[in-house]
């Protein structure tokens, strides 16, 4: 059982970085997802940093929500904490969004107890209203 390790050159980082801006395009999103899945997270900081302040927007996009989910799956807490902090600021809006709700579900499935507790706390007392919302059902 061998482990395949990926090494990224400066040229590859430049090419990947140019695709980050295309995350909302189908092929660009697949490139970024594969990088997140296969490349050492330490080499991905430039990707994650480029999303700062854009997490809500990306989470509510058909392709962007997939990239956010891959980051939450494959990156360490030091990289995911800022993303989670941004997500949790918009919990109620995200659960009502056709793509954002997948990101919140992902946090509920894979997140730590504090993040799950925050989501439950935000939604407490709103379950009936949300259960009648077509996206949240």
C-alpha positions in Angstrom: 0.0 0.0 0.0 1.9 3.1 -1.2 1.0 6.7 -0.8 1.3 9.0 -3.8 2.6 12.4 -2.9 2.0 15.4 -5.1 4.6 18.0 -5.6 3.6 21.4 -7.1 6.0 23.5 -9.0 5.8 27.3 -9.2 4.5 27.1 -12.7 1.7 24.7 -11.6 0.8 27.0 -8.7 0.5 29.9 -11.2 -1.7 27.8 -13.5 -3.9 26.7 -10.6 -4.1 30.3 -9.3 -5.3 31.5 -12.6 -8.1 28.9 -12.4 -9.2 30.0 -8.9 -10.9 33.0 -10.5 -12.8 30.6 -12.7 -14.3 28.6 -9.8 -17.8 29.4 -10.9 -17.1 27.8 -14.3 -17.6 24.1 -14.5 -14.0 23.1 -15.6 -12.3 25.6 -13.3 -14.3 24.2 -10.4 -13.2 20.7 -11.2 -9.5 21.7 -11.4 -9.7 23.4 -8.0 -11.6 20.5 -6.4 -9.0 18.0 -7.6 -6.2 20.2 -6.3 -7.8 20.3 -2.9 -8.3 16.5 -2.9 -4.8 15.6 -4.1 -2.3 18.3 -3.1 -0.7 18.8 0.3 -2.9 21.4 2.1 0.1 23.5 3.0 0.5 24.2 -0.8 -3.1 25.3 -1.1 -3.1 28.3 1.2 -3.2 30.7 -1.8 -6.4 29.1 -3.0 -8.1 29.3 0.4 -6.9 32.8 1.1 -8.3 34.0 -2.2 -11.8 33.0 -0.9 -11.7 35.2 2.1 -14.8 37.4 2.3 -16.4 35.3 -0.5 -17.5 32.2 1.4 -21.2 33.1 1.4 -21.2 33.9 -2.3 -19.3 30.7 -3.2 -21.5 28.6 -0.9 -24.6 29.7 -2.7 -23.2 28.9 -6.2 -23.7 25.5 -7.9 -20.0 25.0 -8.4 -18.6 27.0 -5.5 -20.5 25.0 -2.9 -18.7 21.9 -4.0 -15.3 23.5 -3.6 -16.2 24.7 -0.1 -17.2 21.2 0.8 -13.9 19.8 -0.5 -12.0 22.3 1.6 -13.9 21.3 4.7 -13.2 17.6 4.0 -9.5 17.8 3.1 -7.9 20.8 4.8 -6.7 21.1 8.4 -8.5 23.2 11.0 -6.0 26.1 10.6 -7.3 26.5 7.0 -11.0 25.7 7.6 -11.6 27.7 10.7 -11.8 31.1 8.9 -14.2 29.5 6.3 -16.4 28.0 9.0 -16.5 31.4 10.8 -17.8 33.0 7.6 -20.3 30.2 7.0 -21.7 30.4 10.5 -22.4 34.1 10.2 -24.9 33.2 7.5 -26.4 29.9 8.8 -30.1 30.9 8.4 -29.6 32.3 4.9 -27.5 29.3 3.8 -30.0 26.6 4.9 -32.6 28.4 2.8 -30.4 28.5 -0.3 -30.5 25.7 -2.9 -26.7 25.2 -2.8 -25.9 26.7 0.6 -28.0 24.1 2.4 -25.6 21.4 1.2 -22.6 23.3 2.7 -24.5 23.5 6.1 -25.4 19.8 5.9 -21.8 19.1 5.2 -20.8 21.0 8.4 -23.4 19.1 10.4 -22.1 15.7 9.0 -18.3 16.4 9.3 -17.9 19.5 11.5 -16.9 19.6 15.1 -19.3 19.7 18.0 -19.0 23.5 18.5 -19.9 24.2 14.9 -22.8 21.8 15.0 -24.1 23.4 18.2 -23.8 26.9 16.7 -26.0 25.7 13.7 -28.6 24.1 16.0 -28.7 27.2 18.1 -29.2 29.5 15.1 -32.1 27.4 13.8 -33.7 26.8 17.2 -37.3 28.1 17.2 -37.3 28.3 13.4 -37.8 24.6 12.6 -41.5 24.9 11.7 -40.8 27.9 9.4 -37.8 26.2 7.8 -39.7 22.9 7.3 -42.2 24.7 5.2 -39.5 26.3 3.0 -39.1 24.3 -0.3 -35.3 24.1 0.0 -35.1 23.3 3.7 -37.5 20.4 3.7 
